[in-house]
């Protein structure tokens, strides 16, 4: 794996956006602003794109009338991004797992759900239909 530090949400989200489809630098900045809710400048994005390019994780093509650079993940970049997604997913699982309840039907419930008393015990279900299925007859 490339020795690139993904140590903030801007870098991680940049990889997410590039994984979805090729993007222009300005397009990346605007989507990052919209999704992260903070002001993004060129100094947040272009140095990271440069590092990705030097490590052959992205390439760019000049497109349009003004020859805008459209950045695309390379095969190596897709592998790197998938590795980062797996690492991030593992962190999310560690954080979320203690907060998950399991309905008797097998559904995992992260938040919400339906709570009902069954045989004097308060139980959490994914929905009222599952609760009815587990009520004594």
Secondary structure, 3 states (H helix, E strand, C coil): CCCCCCCCHHHHHHHHHHHHCCEEHHHHHHHHHHHHCCCCCHHHHHHHHHHHHHCCCEEEEEECCCCEEEEEECHHHHHHHHHHHHHHHHHHHHHHHCCCEECCCCCEECCCCEEEEECCEEEEECCHHHHHHCCCC
